[in-house]
Amino acid sequence: MTKSKKIFKLIIILIGVLYATVTFATQQKTLNQYSKNCEELSEQIQEQEEYKQELSKKKDDINSTEFIEETAREKLDMYLPNEKVYIDAGY
């Protein structure tokens, strides 16, 4: 083999290795971004699950008789029959 063919092969190999290295680094960077996004989305899912549980509990509380009676007393000034209401006039 002539010297020029050896140099040509070496250059081709170096270009291939350089291309593979750059491609690998780029893909690794993209993979890291995807992993970070996945973690952020997992946290958001967890927060939304907790919020959903809070809303479910609030829904159950709203449908309870105690909540309905308390709301009627406080906001609508409604009271049960035979219930005595005392108002403190001494501010």
DAQUI-V492252 format. One record per residue. N is the residue number from 1. SS is DSSP state (A for helix, B for strand, O for the rest). PHI is phi in whole degrees, 0 to 359 (999 if undefined). Layout:
n->{N;N}
ss->{SS;SS}
phi->{PHI;PHI}
This chain:
n->{1;2;3;4;5;6;7;8;9;10;11;12;13;14;15;16;17;18;19;20;21;22;23;24;25;26;27;28;29;30;31;32;33;34;35;36;37;38;39;40;41;42;43;44;45;46;47;48;49;50;51;52;53;54;55;56;57;58;59;60;61;62;63;64;65;66;67;68;69;70;71;72;73;74;75;76;77;78;79;80;81;82;83;84;85;86;87;88;89;90;91}
ss->{O;O;A;A;A;A;A;A;A;A;A;A;A;A;A;A;A;A;A;A;A;A;A;A;A;A;A;A;A;A;A;A;A;A;A;A;A;A;A;A;A;A;A;A;A;A;A;A;A;A;A;A;A;A;A;A;A;A;A;A;A;A;O;O;A;A;A;A;A;A;A;A;A;A;A;A;O;O;O;O;O;O;O;O;O;O;O;O;O;O;O}
phi->{999;276;296;292;292;295;295;299;297;297;296;299;296;297;296;298;295;297;299;297;294;295;298;299;296;296;294;294;297;297;298;296;296;296;296;297;298;297;296;297;292;296;295;296;297;298;298;292;295;296;297;298;295;299;294;295;295;297;299;297;294;295;280;279;297;298;295;298;295;296;295;297;292;285;261;247;51;255;225;290;299;67;262;266;244;249;249;279;267;265;6}
